[in-house]
Amino acid sequence: MAIQKIVYDTPSGQRVCEARQESKLARKQAKVLADIPGAEEIHDGLLAVVREKESESWDMWTRARLEALTVYKDQVRRGRRTYSYWKASWRQGGKVHNVHLGSTENLDFVAATDKARKIKARFLGVDE
């Protein structure tokens, strides 16, 4: 079984963390400037940056959730024959969801990953 991917370990998850850190820093700076007379324009600019970074992080969060899935090969033995197929899994709400994607003869890894992302997007109710 493959190692489960966590949302923050995905490329979009890393960008979410960076955007949140930038938002946090801009919020701290805006709080300091709020008490200084004549710095209202800079204060408002920083608050605009905070809103932009928070909006950006929410958009990336959805993408990170779609990226956080694991696609792997599994095998089953039926009599003398061994069949291999692609499976995908992800965590949602404290549960692990496992999905059968198809035979390794019909799908390669990239196609299986695309299929898994579409299934997960449909499951989460998100447009991909």
N, C-alpha and C positions, 0 to 999 in steps of 0.2 A: 504494500500500500504506500502511496506517495505521501509526502509531508503536506499537511493542510496549509494553504496560503492564508495569511491574515491580511485584512484590508490595508493596514498600514505598511505592509511589506511590498505592495504593488507600486509601480511608478506613479500612478495618480494619487495613491495614498500618501506617498512622500511629498507630493506637491500640495496636498491638503494640509499636511503638517506645517510646511513652509509658509503657506498663505495664512494659516492661523497664527503662527509666530509673528509674522509681519503685522497682522491685524492687532495682535496683543501689544506689540511695541508702539504702534501708531496710537492706540487707545491710551497707553500710559503717557505718551508725549502730549496728547490732547488734554489729558487731565491736568498736567502741569501747566500748560498754556492757558487753561481756563481761568486761572487766578491772576494772570498777568494782564494789566490794562493795556489796550491797544493791540493785542495779539489775536483778536477775534477772527480775522481773515485766515491766519495760519491755522487756528483752532478748527475752523470750519473745513479747511482743506484736509486736515488730518482726519476729521470725522468722515469725509467723503472717501478717503483712502480706506478707512475701517469698513465702511459699508461695501465698497468694491471688493475688498479681500474676503469678507465674509460671504458675499454672494458667489465669488469665484470658488471658494472652498466648498460650498454646498453643491455647486455644479460638478466639481471634480469628485465629490464624495460618491455620487451616483456611479460615475465611471469606475471609481476604485472598487465599489461593491461588485460591479460586473467583472472586473479583472480578478477578483479574489475567488478563483475557483481552481480546482485541481483536476487535471485530465490525466488518466493513466490507463495502462493496459491491464486487463484481467484475463484469467483463463479459467475454463471449466472443462472437466474431463467427462466425456460421455463414452463409456465402453473403452475401446482402444484409441479413440480419436480425442484430440485436444483442440478446443476452439478458443481463439483469443478474440477479445472485443474491447472496445473503448468504454470507459466509464468516466463520469465526472462527479465530483462531490463538492459541497460547500456548506458552510454553517449559516443558519438563519434562525434567529429566535431560540437559541440554545439547542437546536436540533441539527443533525447532519443529514443533508439531502443527497442521496445517491441516484444517479440517472444513467441508464444504459443508453449509449450513443450509437452503437452499431459495430459491425465486424471490422477487424483490422484489415481485412482483404478489400473492403469497399471504401474505407476512409483512411486518410493519412492523419497525422497528428494535428496539422493546421486546420483541416476540415472538421475534425472532431472538436477542436477548441472553439471554432466558429459556431458550430452547432450547439455546443454547451452554453456559450454566451447568449445565444438567441433563446434557448430554453430558460436560462436563468433570468433574462430580461423579462420574458413573458411571466415567469413565476413571481418576480418582484413587481410587476405592473409598470415597468419602465420602458420607454421607447428607446431602442438602440440605434 
